């Protein structure tokens, strides 16, 4: 089954429960398994491209490395005292730090972040935004006012990016200096975005949009037995790993 066909609301609930379960365990092997399986599912069971996966994994890997270094050098509860470490002058400090129990603590922090990143990437790259909002309306009873408001804001984002570039170009033509961190083009873009949002709101009201009135839908997401099987399988696998894995 393609991950894109998995009901988005059920997928989001499954990932949320998985993240909560992972937060209560300290198993490096389980974290690595979750991370690896998430990448394999994205590569072979979704339409995500390896370039997209790699672009998101690079910041996650940098953050995991930072946590690893922090846990390695600054964790407490080391089995070797500082005086004992300082007496081993011939061994580099990095090796002496790795001799303590800080190494496993650092691995726990880094691999947990990778597990969270793998689950997050799994959801982000295999879920269509409009399909997810539609599923929230039908499966989670989200109000259509909020749902269509979110969709309107989502579809305004490309226009805001184009407006920001146009404003910077207009400033450059007029000879107004606007640096990379200047708030002038951002303020102008936000003013125009407010006007667009008002126009969208008036257009929805003029078309008779009402969140309480019954309406028909072009597509209604449904929850199938395969969706439930995937959810129970993922949660059950994590629970089994918590029970049977040791490290």
DOVOMAR-360200 format. One line per field, with one value per residue: residue number from 0; residue in one letter; x, y, z of N, C-alpha, C in turn. Coordinates in pm, 1 decimal, padded with zeros to 6 digits. Layout:
// residues N
resi NUM,...
resn A,...
n.u X,...
n.v Y,...
n.w Z,...
ca.u X,...
ca.v Y,...
ca.w Z,...
c.u X,...
c.v Y,...
c.w Z,...
This chain:
// residues 247
resi 0,1,2,3,4,5,6,7,8,9,10,11,12,13,14,15,16,17,18,19,20,21,22,23,24,25,26,27,28,29,30,31,32,33,34,35,36,37,38,39,40,41,42,43,44,45,46,47,48,49,50,51,52,53,54,55,56,57,58,59,60,61,62,63,64,65,66,67,68,69,70,71,72,73,74,75,76,77,78,79,80,81,82,83,84,85,86,87,88,89,90,91,92,93,94,95,96,97,98,99,100,101,102,103,104,105,106,107,108,109,110,111,112,113,114,115,116,117,118,119,120,121,122,123,124,125,126,127,128,129,130,131,132,133,134,135,136,137,138,139,140,141,142,143,144,145,146,147,148,149,150,151,152,153,154,155,156,157,158,159,160,161,162,163,164,165,166,167,168,169,170,171,172,173,174,175,176,177,178,179,180,181,182,183,184,185,186,187,188,189,190,191,192,193,194,195,196,197,198,199,200,201,202,203,204,205,206,207,208,209,210,211,212,213,214,215,216,217,218,219,220,221,222,223,224,225,226,227,228,229,230,231,232,233,234,235,236,237,238,239,240,241,242,243,244,245,246
resn X,X,X,X,X,X,X,X,X,X,X,X,X,X,X,X,X,X,X,X,X,X,X,X,X,X,X,X,X,X,X,X,X,X,X,X,X,X,X,X,X,X,X,X,X,X,X,X,X,X,X,X,X,X,X,X,X,X,X,X,X,X,X,X,X,X,X,X,X,X,X,X,X,X,X,X,X,X,X,X,X,X,X,X,X,X,X,X,X,X,X,X,X,X,X,X,X,X,X,X,X,X,X,X,X,X,X,X,X,X,X,X,X,X,X,X,X,X,X,X,X,X,X,X,X,X,X,X,X,X,X,X,X,X,X,X,X,X,X,X,X,X,X,X,X,X,X,X,X,X,X,X,X,X,X,X,X,X,X,X,X,X,X,X,X,X,X,X,X,X,X,X,X,X,X,X,X,X,X,X,X,X,X,X,X,X,X,X,X,X,X,X,X,X,X,X,X,X,X,X,X,X,X,X,X,X,X,X,X,X,X,X,X,X,X,X,X,X,X,X,X,X,X,X,X,X,X,X,X,X,X,X,X,X,X,X,X,X,X,X,X,X,X,X,X,X,X
n.u 00083.4,00055.0,00195.9,00074.5,-00192.3,-00277.6,-00496.6,-00494.6,-00557.8,-00560.9,-00301.8,-00160.4,-00241.9,-00131.2,00146.4,00176.8,00115.6,00322.4,00546.7,00505.7,00529.8,00799.6,00921.6,00925.5,01115.1,01454.6,01615.0,01864.6,01885.1,01615.7,01541.8,01708.1,01607.2,01344.6,01400.9,01541.6,01347.5,01150.3,01277.6,01312.4,01045.9,00968.4,01130.0,01055.7,00780.0,00640.4,00587.6,00790.8,01090.7,01440.7,01605.7,01446.5,01413.4,01679.3,01734.1,01585.5,01687.5,01947.2,01956.3,01844.6,02034.5,02254.2,02156.7,02123.8,02388.7,02489.9,02349.4,02459.5,02730.3,02699.1,02577.8,02788.3,03003.3,02901.3,02722.3,02594.2,02675.7,02887.9,03088.8,03355.0,03569.8,03657.2,03918.6,04038.8,04018.2,04180.6,04428.7,04504.3,04693.4,04800.0,04600.5,04372.9,04135.9,03877.4,03859.8,03887.8,03654.5,03467.5,03508.5,03354.6,03021.4,02883.5,02879.6,02678.5,02453.1,02471.5,02432.1,02168.9,02029.6,02089.5,02000.0,01731.9,01638.4,01680.8,01496.9,01254.6,01275.2,01267.9,01004.3,00861.3,00939.7,00837.6,00560.8,00535.5,00628.0,00466.1,00203.7,-00069.1,-00159.8,-00421.5,-00576.0,-00530.0,-00652.1,-00914.6,-00959.5,-00944.6,-01176.8,-01378.8,-01315.7,-01226.8,-01402.0,-01351.5,-01425.7,-01568.3,-01516.9,-01269.2,-01117.5,-01129.3,-01027.3,-00762.5,-00678.4,-00704.0,-00507.9,-00286.6,-00276.5,-00222.3,00043.8,00238.1,00177.0,00251.4,00526.0,00596.9,00513.7,00688.4,00932.8,00875.3,00844.0,01101.8,01237.4,01112.9,01201.0,01473.7,01477.1,01394.1,01607.4,01622.9,01777.3,01760.4,01839.2,01927.3,01806.9,01623.2,01322.6,01150.9,01060.1,00923.9,00720.9,00568.9,00487.8,00330.6,00121.0,-00004.9,-00077.5,-00271.7,-00472.5,-00530.3,-00629.4,-00864.5,-01005.6,-01039.1,-01201.0,-01433.5,-01507.7,-01570.7,-01791.2,-01966.2,-02023.8,-02190.1,-02084.6,-02099.2,-02027.1,-02193.4,-02408.1,-02547.1,-02356.8,-02223.2,-01945.2,-01651.2,-01467.1,-01454.0,-01267.4,-01201.0,-01182.8,-01014.6,-00980.8,-00714.8,-00584.9,-00630.4,-00495.3,-00229.6,-00183.9,-00216.3,-00017.7,00220.9,00223.2,00212.9,00456.3,00643.5,00584.8,00648.3,00921.7,01002.2,00958.2,01116.1,01368.8,01696.7,01902.3
n.v -00118.8,00219.6,00494.3,00738.0,00677.6,00606.3,00685.3,01022.6,01139.1,00917.5,00834.9,01055.3,01036.6,00787.2,00836.3,01032.4,00888.5,00703.0,00868.8,00956.5,00712.1,00652.4,00848.6,00754.5,00560.7,00433.9,00320.7,00266.6,00100.3,00062.3,00322.2,00360.2,00160.4,00252.2,00489.5,00391.1,00220.5,00407.1,00559.2,00359.9,00298.6,00541.2,00547.3,00321.8,00286.3,00515.0,00825.2,00999.6,01171.5,01087.3,01314.1,01504.3,01381.4,01375.0,01651.5,01730.0,01564.5,01648.6,01889.5,01760.9,01563.2,01723.4,01849.1,01620.6,01538.2,01754.3,01721.5,01478.0,01541.3,01725.8,01560.9,01384.3,01526.8,01684.1,01555.6,01426.0,01203.4,01033.4,00738.9,00751.9,00954.8,01307.8,01351.4,01105.1,01092.2,01306.4,01213.5,01038.3,01121.7,01061.5,00983.9,01109.8,01375.1,01337.0,01060.7,00987.4,01095.1,00939.5,00703.0,00705.8,00675.9,00858.3,00825.7,00642.8,00782.1,01003.6,00879.4,00795.9,01042.1,01146.1,00946.2,00933.2,01181.3,01142.1,00937.4,01072.4,01261.3,01093.1,00989.8,01227.8,01319.1,01109.6,01151.6,01413.0,01404.1,01219.7,01294.4,01465.5,01805.4,01917.7,01686.8,01598.7,01802.9,01770.0,01515.4,01568.9,01715.0,01524.4,01290.0,01379.6,01575.6,01848.7,02193.0,02333.2,02604.4,02658.5,02472.2,02546.1,02799.0,02742.7,02617.0,02832.3,03008.3,02846.2,02831.5,03092.9,03126.9,03082.7,03313.5,03512.4,03476.3,03544.1,03810.8,03917.7,03899.4,04071.6,04314.1,04357.3,04385.4,04619.6,04803.3,04798.4,04910.8,05168.9,05254.2,05210.5,05083.2,04755.3,04525.7,04176.6,04115.8,04313.5,04480.2,04620.7,04525.7,04300.6,04406.8,04547.0,04329.9,04188.5,04369.5,04370.8,04102.3,04092.4,04238.4,04063.3,03845.9,03956.2,03994.0,03728.9,03636.4,03792.6,03699.1,03431.1,03468.8,03599.9,03395.5,03244.9,03083.0,02884.4,02756.2,02593.7,02502.5,02225.0,02052.8,01941.0,01731.3,01710.1,01501.3,01244.8,01141.8,00811.4,00562.4,00267.7,-00092.2,-00155.5,00077.4,00080.4,-00155.2,-00089.2,00113.1,-00018.9,-00207.8,-00052.8,00073.4,-00153.5,-00274.7,-00095.3,-00111.0,-00381.0,-00370.9,-00212.2,-00392.1,-00619.2,-00551.9,-00470.6,-00283.0
n.w 00000.0,-00086.6,00086.3,00053.8,00025.4,00272.0,00530.3,00621.2,00876.0,01048.0,01006.4,01112.2,01381.8,01445.7,01419.1,01614.3,01850.7,01835.0,01866.6,02129.8,02265.2,02209.0,02356.2,02613.1,02637.2,02634.3,02437.7,02216.2,01993.4,01918.3,01847.0,01623.1,01456.4,01410.0,01275.7,01048.8,00927.6,00868.9,00669.1,00472.7,00411.5,00299.4,00072.7,-00077.9,-00061.4,-00120.1,-00299.7,-00263.7,-00340.1,-00343.4,-00326.4,-00198.5,00050.4,00139.7,00157.9,00379.0,00571.9,00619.6,00792.5,01018.7,01073.9,01140.0,01371.6,01533.2,01556.2,01700.7,01943.7,02017.1,02063.4,02271.9,02468.8,02502.2,02611.2,02815.0,02981.8,03291.6,03564.8,03510.6,03498.6,03548.3,03727.9,03716.8,03799.7,03756.3,03480.4,03403.8,03472.5,03280.0,03064.9,02819.2,02651.0,02415.4,02477.5,02376.4,02350.2,02615.3,02721.6,02591.5,02721.5,02945.3,03087.3,02945.7,02673.9,02595.1,02680.3,02512.6,02265.4,02301.6,02306.1,02048.7,01867.4,01933.9,01847.2,01572.5,01525.3,01575.9,01371.5,01146.7,01159.5,01137.1,00880.6,00733.1,00756.0,00651.2,00381.8,00262.2,00264.9,00141.0,00156.6,00119.8,00116.9,00374.8,00529.6,00445.0,00545.1,00818.4,00849.3,00797.8,00942.8,01194.1,01264.0,01221.0,01204.7,00908.4,00867.1,00993.1,00853.3,00576.5,00608.6,00682.1,00445.9,00267.1,00367.0,00323.9,00043.5,-00011.5,00039.9,-00180.9,-00330.5,-00150.0,-00141.5,-00405.1,-00400.1,-00209.9,-00345.8,-00558.1,-00423.1,-00320.3,-00563.0,-00656.7,-00462.6,-00518.2,-00775.8,-00720.2,-00580.0,-00309.5,-00032.7,00083.3,00303.6,00368.6,00610.4,00639.0,00739.8,00580.6,00313.5,00408.2,00570.7,00378.8,00219.8,00404.1,00446.3,00194.1,00192.8,00392.2,00268.1,00057.0,00201.7,00307.4,00070.3,-00010.3,00200.6,00164.3,-00087.7,-00031.2,00139.4,-00035.1,-00208.3,-00060.9,00140.5,00428.0,00741.9,00893.9,00744.1,00560.5,00310.4,-00001.9,-00100.2,-00294.9,-00272.2,-00035.4,00224.3,00340.8,00597.6,00578.5,00614.9,00575.1,00654.2,00931.8,00992.5,00925.5,01116.2,01367.8,01331.5,01322.5,01578.7,01741.7,01671.3,01776.5,02049.4,02091.4,02039.9,02257.6,02461.1,02410.5,02312.2,02429.5,02431.6
ca.u 00000.0,00125.5,00175.1,-00016.8,-00329.8,-00307.0,-00580.5,-00403.3,-00588.1,-00514.0,-00155.9,-00113.4,-00260.6,-00033.6,00278.8,00175.2,00126.7,00457.4,00639.7,00486.3,00589.6,00945.2,00971.3,00931.8,01213.9,01592.8,01678.8,01929.7,01851.7,01478.3,01543.3,01768.4,01513.6,01235.1,01456.0,01570.8,01224.1,01084.5,01343.6,01282.3,00907.2,00963.2,01197.6,00995.4,00634.1,00584.1,00633.6,00894.1,01217.3,01556.6,01658.1,01364.7,01445.9,01811.5,01731.8,01532.0,01769.7,02072.4,01943.4,01820.7,02162.4,02336.8,02103.4,02155.2,02531.9,02506.1,02304.5,02555.8,02848.5,02658.8,02563.2,02916.2,03096.7,02842.4,02628.4,02636.2,02665.8,02995.5,03143.9,03494.8,03577.0,03740.8,04059.2,04086.9,04033.4,04293.6,04553.9,04538.1,04733.9,04839.4,04481.2,04303.0,04020.2,03756.7,03857.9,03864.1,03512.2,03391.1,03524.3,03254.6,02885.7,02824.6,02866.7,02546.2,02356.3,02477.7,02366.6,02024.8,01977.5,02102.6,01914.5,01591.2,01608.6,01670.8,01369.6,01150.7,01287.7,01220.6,00858.0,00812.0,00959.1,00743.7,00429.2,00538.5,00651.2,00369.0,00069.1,-00114.3,-00218.0,-00566.8,-00634.0,-00522.4,-00756.2,-01042.6,-00972.7,-00974.3,-01318.1,-01470.1,-01284.8,-01206.3,-01508.7,-01300.6,-01522.3,-01528.9,-01462.4,-01126.7,-01053.2,-01111.0,-00936.3,-00626.4,-00648.0,-00685.1,-00375.3,-00186.6,-00265.5,-00170.1,00188.8,00313.4,00158.0,00331.2,00666.6,00610.8,00500.8,00812.8,01034.3,00837.1,00871.8,01246.8,01274.4,01067.4,01291.9,01600.9,01457.9,01384.2,01732.5,01607.7,01854.4,01690.7,01926.9,01865.0,01728.0,01541.8,01180.0,01070.5,00983.2,00834.6,00603.8,00486.4,00428.4,00224.8,00006.8,-00073.6,-00136.7,-00395.4,-00572.4,-00571.4,-00712.6,-00996.4,-01072.3,-01080.2,-01313.4,-01552.6,-01547.0,-01636.9,-01922.8,-02052.4,-02064.2,-02280.9,-02018.4,-02138.9,-01971.5,-02293.7,-02506.0,-02505.0,-02296.1,-02166.2,-01800.0,-01599.5,-01404.7,-01470.4,-01171.6,-01258.0,-01088.7,-01029.0,-00919.4,-00569.3,-00538.0,-00625.2,-00389.3,-00101.7,-00168.9,-00191.5,00111.3,00328.9,00223.1,00249.6,00599.3,00719.0,00565.8,00727.8,01061.6,01023.0,00952.7,01211.4,01503.5,01765.3,01995.6
ca.v 00000.0,00345.7,00575.3,00847.3,00629.9,00588.7,00795.7,01117.5,01156.3,00797.3,00838.9,01153.9,00980.4,00679.5,00895.5,01099.3,00785.5,00646.6,00965.0,00951.5,00587.3,00662.4,00940.1,00684.6,00454.5,00477.8,00214.9,00316.5,00011.3,00089.9,00450.3,00339.4,00081.2,00340.0,00580.6,00317.4,00174.2,00524.9,00591.7,00255.1,00316.4,00656.6,00517.7,00213.8,00282.1,00648.6,00897.4,01095.5,01157.3,01086.3,01448.9,01567.3,01319.7,01420.3,01792.9,01743.2,01488.2,01718.7,01962.5,01666.9,01500.1,01823.7,01862.8,01497.8,01541.6,01850.2,01657.0,01373.7,01605.2,01781.3,01452.3,01317.6,01607.0,01761.9,01478.7,01394.6,01062.2,00955.8,00634.3,00784.6,01090.1,01400.2,01332.6,00986.3,01124.1,01396.0,01141.6,00962.9,01232.5,01015.3,00956.9,01233.9,01402.8,01277.9,00918.8,00975.3,01120.2,00824.1,00592.1,00716.1,00637.8,00964.1,00783.2,00585.1,00891.0,01082.5,00801.2,00800.9,01171.5,01163.9,00853.4,00969.3,01289.6,01084.5,00865.5,01173.2,01318.7,00995.7,00985.6,01354.1,01319.2,01012.0,01214.6,01533.8,01376.7,01123.5,01342.3,01583.5,01900.4,01928.2,01559.6,01595.1,01890.9,01704.9,01405.2,01626.7,01752.7,01410.3,01191.8,01443.9,01673.7,01985.4,02285.7,02379.0,02740.5,02648.4,02392.8,02626.9,02908.1,02689.6,02597.6,02963.1,03056.4,02761.9,02867.8,03228.9,03127.9,03112.6,03453.8,03594.3,03466.8,03626.6,03950.3,03956.1,03922.5,04191.8,04430.3,04377.7,04439.3,04758.4,04882.7,04810.5,05004.4,05302.9,05286.2,05192.6,04967.1,04662.6,04412.1,04044.8,04115.0,04435.6,04457.9,04701.2,04442.6,04210.1,04483.6,04570.0,04201.8,04154.9,04457.1,04317.6,03973.0,04121.3,04276.0,03941.2,03764.5,04018.8,03964.4,03588.4,03624.7,03848.1,03610.2,03314.5,03510.7,03630.0,03267.9,03176.2,02982.0,02881.1,02634.9,02510.4,02449.0,02100.1,02075.1,01823.1,01733.4,01646.0,01374.9,01217.7,01038.5,00702.2,00478.4,00129.0,-00189.6,-00148.5,00189.6,00034.5,-00256.0,-00018.7,00184.2,-00114.8,-00270.6,00038.7,00089.9,-00281.9,-00299.9,-00013.3,-00169.9,-00504.3,-00331.2,-00167.0,-00505.6,-00726.1,-00501.5,-00441.4,-00170.7
ca.w 00000.0,-00090.8,00204.8,00020.7,00036.4,00413.2,00576.7,00688.4,01018.2,01116.3,00999.3,01209.5,01514.9,01465.3,01440.3,01744.2,01954.5,01826.4,01926.7,02274.9,02314.1,02201.2,02459.2,02740.7,02633.0,02620.6,02359.7,02095.2,01881.5,01875.1,01775.8,01491.2,01376.5,01367.6,01174.9,00925.8,00865.4,00811.6,00541.7,00375.5,00367.6,00209.8,-00053.3,-00155.2,-00049.8,-00137.7,-00418.3,-00223.8,-00411.3,-00252.8,-00306.3,-00095.5,00178.8,00180.6,00193.7,00514.4,00665.2,00651.4,00920.9,01128.2,01107.4,01209.8,01507.5,01606.8,01589.5,01809.5,02067.8,02052.9,02123.0,02400.7,02563.8,02525.4,02689.3,02923.5,03062.8,03428.1,03601.7,03450.1,03583.8,03572.6,03782.2,03640.8,03837.4,03687.4,03338.9,03383.4,03492.7,03158.5,02978.7,02686.4,02572.1,02381.6,02563.4,02317.7,02383.4,02758.6,02746.1,02542.9,02814.4,03050.9,03049.5,02865.4,02534.7,02571.5,02694.2,02389.7,02160.5,02325.6,02262.9,01904.8,01793.7,01956.1,01754.1,01438.3,01517.6,01560.6,01238.3,01048.7,01162.2,01084.1,00735.7,00679.3,00744.2,00568.8,00240.2,00209.2,00294.7,00068.0,00250.2,00103.6,00158.5,00520.1,00582.8,00418.7,00640.2,00949.2,00851.1,00795.2,01046.7,01324.0,01282.2,01219.3,01146.6,00774.2,00871.4,01020.3,00748.7,00456.4,00642.9,00672.3,00304.0,00205.2,00407.0,00259.6,-00097.5,-00022.1,00059.9,-00304.0,-00365.3,-00059.3,-00185.1,-00526.5,-00360.0,-00143.8,-00449.9,-00633.2,-00338.9,-00319.9,-00693.7,-00662.0,-00381.1,-00589.6,-00886.5,-00662.1,-00512.1,-00164.5,00010.7,00172.6,00327.9,00383.2,00733.3,00645.0,00761.0,00488.7,00219.5,00481.1,00611.5,00259.0,00181.4,00499.4,00420.2,00076.2,00228.5,00465.2,00167.0,-00013.5,00290.8,00312.2,-00057.0,-00007.7,00293.7,00099.7,-00196.9,00028.1,00187.5,-00149.2,-00268.5,00029.9,00223.8,00568.6,00800.1,00959.2,00649.2,00494.0,00179.8,-00067.1,-00109.5,-00415.5,-00231.5,00108.1,00268.2,00419.8,00673.0,00536.5,00705.4,00559.6,00735.5,01070.5,01003.8,00929.2,01243.3,01474.5,01307.4,01362.4,01724.1,01799.5,01651.6,01872.0,02182.7,02095.3,02053.7,02394.8,02551.8,02382.8,02288.3,02554.8,02423.4
c.u 00087.3,00094.6,00079.4,-00163.1,-00370.9,-00386.3,-00497.1,-00430.4,-00538.5,-00361.2,-00098.8,-00128.4,-00160.4,00105.1,00284.9,00188.5,00266.4,00559.9,00628.2,00548.7,00741.9,01001.7,00984.7,01036.6,01352.4,01674.3,01735.4,01890.7,01710.6,01470.5,01599.6,01676.6,01398.5,01282.4,01480.1,01445.8,01148.0,01145.7,01313.3,01138.9,00895.2,01022.8,01120.2,00842.7,00570.4,00640.5,00740.2,01024.1,01334.2,01613.8,01578.4,01398.4,01580.3,01813.4,01678.9,01620.2,01897.2,02059.2,01920.8,01951.2,02254.4,02289.2,02133.4,02302.3,02559.3,02462.1,02402.7,02678.0,02815.0,02644.3,02694.7,03005.6,03035.6,02739.4,02686.1,02626.6,02773.3,03049.8,03290.8,03501.9,03669.6,03888.5,04119.2,04107.4,04156.2,04427.2,04596.2,04576.9,04765.3,04721.0,04413.1,04176.3,03892.9,03745.9,03829.6,03716.9,03426.9,03402.9,03418.3,03119.8,02817.6,02802.9,02727.5,02437.2,02353.7,02411.2,02215.0,01964.4,01978.1,02007.4,01766.8,01549.9,01595.1,01539.9,01253.6,01154.0,01237.4,01069.1,00798.5,00824.9,00862.2,00605.2,00431.8,00547.8,00550.8,00224.6,00040.3,-00189.5,-00369.4,-00636.9,-00635.0,-00631.6,-00893.6,-01065.4,-01002.9,-01121.2,-01408.3,-01442.7,-01273.2,-01305.3,-01454.2,-01400.8,-01477.1,-01474.0,-01312.1,-01054.9,-01026.9,-01026.7,-00791.1,-00586.2,-00624.3,-00547.8,-00264.5,-00166.6,-00220.5,-00017.5,00268.0,00297.8,00238.3,00478.6,00689.3,00602.0,00627.5,00923.2,01002.4,00868.2,01021.1,01294.6,01233.0,01157.1,01425.2,01589.9,01454.5,01511.0,01725.5,01682.0,01773.0,01777.7,01850.4,01775.5,01640.5,01393.9,01092.8,00994.0,00886.7,00707.4,00510.9,00416.9,00313.0,00101.3,-00073.3,-00139.6,-00266.9,-00506.0,-00621.4,-00663.1,-00853.3,-01073.8,-01120.8,-01200.6,-01442.0,-01600.4,-01619.4,-01776.5,-02018.1,-02100.3,-02153.0,-02216.0,-02063.8,-02092.6,-02074.4,-02389.9,-02456.3,-02456.3,-02245.7,-02015.5,-01757.0,-01539.6,-01416.9,-01370.8,-01240.7,-01147.1,-01115.8,-00958.8,-00767.3,-00510.9,-00526.2,-00513.2,-00251.8,-00078.1,-00138.0,-00057.0,00227.3,00337.2,00263.0,00396.7,00682.7,00704.9,00646.5,00874.5,01093.9,01029.3,01068.2,01352.6,01566.8,01852.2,01945.7
c.v 00124.3,00426.6,00690.5,00806.1,00602.9,00708.7,00894.1,01135.2,01037.2,00791.1,00936.8,01101.9,00870.3,00735.0,00966.0,00998.5,00723.6,00739.0,00963.0,00824.8,00594.7,00753.7,00873.0,00573.4,00512.2,00375.0,00273.8,00232.4,00038.0,00221.9,00435.3,00258.5,00167.7,00434.4,00508.8,00270.6,00290.5,00562.7,00486.9,00267.5,00434.7,00624.5,00419.3,00211.8,00419.5,00709.4,01000.8,01065.7,01159.8,01225.2,01522.5,01512.5,01369.9,01565.3,01814.2,01670.2,01562.3,01802.8,01869.8,01599.1,01596.4,01841.0,01739.5,01493.5,01639.9,01793.1,01549.8,01434.2,01662.6,01672.3,01385.4,01395.0,01669.7,01685.2,01451.9,01244.0,00976.6,00853.9,00658.4,00928.8,01176.4,01382.3,01211.0,01014.7,01209.8,01325.3,01062.7,01064.9,01187.5,00992.0,01088.6,01251.5,01339.7,01129.8,00900.1,01000.0,01002.2,00703.8,00594.7,00670.6,00744.5,00921.4,00728.1,00690.5,00977.9,01009.9,00800.7,00930.9,01183.8,01072.9,00881.5,01083.0,01237.1,01008.0,00963.1,01233.7,01222.4,00988.1,01114.3,01362.9,01222.6,01073.9,01330.6,01503.1,01277.8,01167.0,01466.9,01675.9,01908.9,01799.2,01546.4,01682.2,01829.2,01588.9,01456.1,01667.8,01631.5,01309.5,01254.9,01556.0,01816.4,02075.8,02329.6,02520.7,02738.2,02575.5,02476.6,02750.4,02864.5,02670.2,02729.8,03020.3,02976.6,02802.9,03012.1,03233.4,03151.5,03258.3,03546.8,03590.7,03551.3,03775.2,04000.0,03983.7,04048.1,04317.9,04458.8,04434.0,04586.1,04849.4,04904.1,04909.5,05148.1,05344.4,05277.9,05065.8,04884.4,04538.3,04282.6,04037.6,04239.5,04400.9,04534.8,04614.9,04346.9,04282.9,04508.6,04442.0,04165.3,04242.1,04406.2,04183.4,03991.7,04159.8,04152.4,03856.2,03822.7,03990.2,03820.4,03570.1,03678.3,03758.8,03486.7,03350.2,03539.0,03504.2,03186.1,03071.3,02996.5,02748.9,02541.4,02444.5,02319.1,02128.1,01943.0,01842.1,01657.7,01510.0,01361.7,01109.1,00935.1,00625.3,00333.1,00036.1,-00185.9,-00032.5,00149.3,-00067.8,-00190.4,00052.3,00088.5,-00184.6,-00183.3,00050.6,-00041.5,-00312.8,-00218.8,-00070.0,-00299.0,-00473.3,-00284.5,-00284.6,-00602.3,-00676.6,-00457.7,-00317.8,-00071.8
c.w 00000.0,00035.3,00178.4,00033.4,00180.9,00462.6,00658.9,00836.9,01099.0,01115.7,01101.1,01352.0,01545.6,01494.7,01575.2,01858.0,01953.5,01890.4,02078.9,02333.5,02313.8,02309.2,02595.2,02742.4,02606.7,02542.8,02230.7,01974.6,01829.1,01799.2,01635.2,01400.4,01324.3,01258.0,01043.0,00853.8,00803.6,00677.7,00435.1,00322.6,00272.1,00073.4,-00140.5,-00151.0,-00061.4,-00265.3,-00385.4,-00298.3,-00313.8,-00228.0,-00198.5,00042.8,00229.6,00224.7,00335.1,00615.3,00705.1,00779.1,01039.4,01170.9,01181.3,01353.8,01592.2,01646.3,01703.1,01943.0,02114.0,02120.6,02260.3,02506.1,02597.8,02622.1,02814.5,03004.7,03200.6,03451.4,03539.6,03549.2,03616.6,03618.4,03697.7,03674.3,03769.5,03538.9,03314.6,03400.7,03370.0,03052.3,02836.8,02594.4,02538.1,02464.1,02507.8,02352.3,02532.1,02792.4,02702.3,02634.6,02923.6,02998.6,02964.9,02720.8,02507.3,02586.2,02568.2,02273.3,02178.1,02275.1,02110.8,01827.5,01816.6,01863.6,01612.2,01421.1,01499.2,01420.3,01131.0,01043.4,01105.3,00933.5,00668.7,00658.6,00643.9,00419.7,00180.6,00231.0,00213.6,00163.6,00240.8,00147.2,00310.3,00583.4,00561.4,00515.0,00780.7,00959.1,00868.0,00906.4,01186.0,01351.1,01297.2,01148.6,01007.4,00772.9,00894.6,00906.4,00624.3,00483.2,00634.6,00526.5,00233.3,00239.5,00339.1,00113.3,-00117.5,-00011.4,-00068.6,-00347.5,-00276.2,-00097.8,-00309.7,-00491.9,-00291.6,-00246.5,-00529.5,-00553.2,-00333.9,-00452.6,-00706.5,-00578.6,-00452.1,-00705.4,-00836.1,-00588.6,-00361.9,-00123.2,00110.5,00187.3,00345.2,00505.5,00747.4,00658.3,00663.0,00388.3,00289.4,00523.0,00493.2,00214.4,00274.6,00480.1,00300.9,00106.0,00306.2,00367.7,00091.4,00073.8,00303.5,00183.5,-00061.8,00083.1,00231.6,-00014.1,-00142.6,00078.3,00072.6,-00220.4,-00175.8,00116.0,00368.1,00627.0,00859.4,00861.5,00588.1,00352.9,00125.0,-00080.6,-00234.3,-00383.5,-00080.8,00147.1,00356.8,00489.0,00636.4,00634.7,00694.9,00640.9,00882.0,01090.1,01009.3,01060.9,01356.7,01457.1,01352.8,01514.6,01792.2,01784.6,01750.3,02012.6,02196.2,02109.8,02193.9,02491.4,02534.1,02352.7,02419.2,02548.1,02319.5
